[in-house]
Amino acid sequence: MTRPRPAAGGGRRLGVAPARLGRWLDGVADRHGPFTEVAATDGDVAITCADTTRLVLRAPFGWEPGPVLLRSFLLSAQQPRRAAVLLVRRGRWAVGVFDGDRLVVSKVDARQVQGRTAAGGWSQQRFARRRGHQTDAVVDHAVETAVRVLLPHAGSVDGLFTGGDRGLVDTVLTDPRLRSLAALRREPALDVGEPTKAVLLETPRLFRAVDVHIVEPGERA
């Protein structure tokens, strides 16, 4: 389960692992009363509890509602899917393709970027230019890595999940060669630190989680 965070409109958002979602919903029903309404809305599942607590569940991948709505959602969320991951921060980038939790292929790399300087005047401008050139080089290398490692799998993945510096990620995905991959991008962005191999291996816990927006009585904005 990911750390709860405040949500627009009141309440909080959190991510729940698909394997734990059934038990977690049982706990919600124990605390807030039986579910009085379960409905599909724009690809989400909206649930109302007896005490008026409301939940909206959003699966990270698309799903088709079945005769028993909540059961079909749970089964779909638990299916292993193939996903691409692109993480970029200033000076470091990582890419990978996963089958469920299993890493199929990956590449993690780094390139030095000049640190900030407290100097002023001409020296500060020179450092800023150098830093800008080095950042451009990071983007260029991240693009080439994505083209080499991710692009061959673009036709088989169900989604692209990104994280790190959003501006740099956006710039990487403007490369025309990555257009088919960029079209698969899913939100929200992954909340990750420096793109190391260890961080990359942790991303399935984030991108496979079911996004839950829960608003209890008295929390509505």
N, C-alpha and C positions, 0 to 999 in steps of 0.2 A: 504494500500500500504506500502511495506517495503522500508527502506531507500536505495536510489540508491548507488551503489558501482562500482568502476572502474572494467572493464572487460578485460580479456586477448584478444588481437587482436584489442583493441580500443573500444570506446563507454562505456556503463555502463549496469549494470544488476539491476533489481529490481523485486519485487514480487507484482503482482496485484491480488486483491481478485476476484474470479470468477464472483461474482455478479456485479462487477464494470468494468469488462474487456471490454464489448461491448461499454460502454460510453467512456472508456479510449481510445479505438481504434478509435472511432469517433473523439476524440480530436486530435489524431495523424494525421488523415487524414485532419483535418482542418488546422493543422500547416504545414504539409509537402506535401500535395497534395493527390489526389486519389491513391488507391493501384493499381499499374500497374501489379503486379504479386503476386499470392498467391499459394504456393506449399508445399506439404508434403515432408519432408526429414528426414528419420530415426526417425520417430515418432514425429518430431517437425513440426511446421508450419513456413515457411519463407515468409516474406512479404517485397515487395519493393514498396516504395512510388514514386510519380512523381519526387521529388527532389533528388532521389537515396538513401534516408534514408532507412536502412534495419532493420528489426526486426525478431527475431527468438523467437517463443513462445514454451515453453515446459510445458506440463501438469504434475502435480505431480503424476498422475496415467495414465496407458495406455488408449488408445482410438482408435476407428476404424474410419478412414476417411469416410465421407459420400459424396453424390453427390455434396452438397454445402459445400466445405471444411471448411471454416471458421465457418460457422454456426454449423456444426457437432462438431467442436472443442469446441466452446463456450458451447454447450449443454452438452457435455461430462464433461467439467471442472466444470460445475455447479452441477453435480450429487453428492449427499452426498455419501461418501465412508466410509467404516470402516477402521480405522487405529490404529496401536499400536505405543506408544511413550515410549522411554527409555532415561532418562536424568541422567547423573552421573557426579558428581564433587567430589573432595576430601572431604569426610566427609558427603556427602548428596546425595541422589538419589530419583528419582520419576519415576513411571511408570503409564501408563494409556491406556485405549482403548476408542476410540471415534467412534460414529456414526455421521458423519458429524462434527458439532460443539458440539454435545452433549456427555458429558463424561459418559461412561457406567460403568466403574470400574476403580479404581485407588488405589495407595499406595504411600505415601511419607514418607521417614524416614531419619534419620541422625545418625551418630556415630562419636564420638570425634576423631579427628586426631591431634596429637601433632603439635603445631606451630613451625616455624623455630626458631632456636636459634643462637645468635651471638657468643656464646662461642666456643672456639677452642679446638683442641686436643681430648683427650679421651671423654670429655663431649659432644663435637659435634658429635662424632661417635656414642655415646650411643643414643643421641636424634635422629640421622638419622636412626638407626636401629629400634628404637621404632616407629618412623614415618612410616617407611616402613612396619612394622608389622600391624600398624593401617590401613594403606592404603589397604593392602591385605585383612584385615577384612571387609573394606567397599566393596571391590569387591565381596567377598564371600557373604555378605548379599544382595548386589544388584542382584547377580545371583539368590539367593534363592527367592527374591521378584519377579524377572522376571519369574522364573519358576512357581511360585504359581499364579501370577496375569495375566501375558501375555500369557504364553504357552497354556493354555486352549482355547485361542481365535486364535491361530496361523492359524487354518484352515479356519477362516472366515474373516481375515483382508486382505486388499488389499496392505498393505505396512507397514514397520516398519521405523519410523523416530527417529533419535537419536540426542542428543545434549549434550553439556558440555565438559568434558575433553575427547578428542577423544581416547587417549591411554587407559584410564580406560574403556570407552565404548567398545573398541576393545577387551580388556581383558575379560570383562563380556561375550561378544558374542562368545568367544572361548569355553565356556562350551559346551560339546557335547549335553547336553539336550536342548540347545537353537539353535541347528543347523537349524531346520525348520524355526525358527523366523529370524535368521541371514540371511537366503537366501532371505528374503523379504525386506532387508534393502535398503533404497533409499537415494540418495544424492541430494543436498548437505546437510551437517549437519545443524541442526537448531541452529541459533545464539541466545542463551539464557543465562541468568545469573544463579544464584543459583537455584537448582531444588526444588522450593517450590510449594505448591498447586496452588498459584496464577499464577506462571510461567507456570505450567503444563496446566492450563485452558486457557492460551493465545496461546498455540502451534497450535491450528487449524488455526489461522490467518496466521501462517508461513507455515505449511505443506500443506494447501489447496491452497495457492497462486500459480498463474501461473507465472513461471519464464520467464522474458522477457529480452532479450539482444537486445538493441537498439544502432545502430551506425548511427549517423547523418553525413552529408557531412563535411569533414574536421577532423573527429574524427578517421578515420581509421589509424591503426598503420603502 
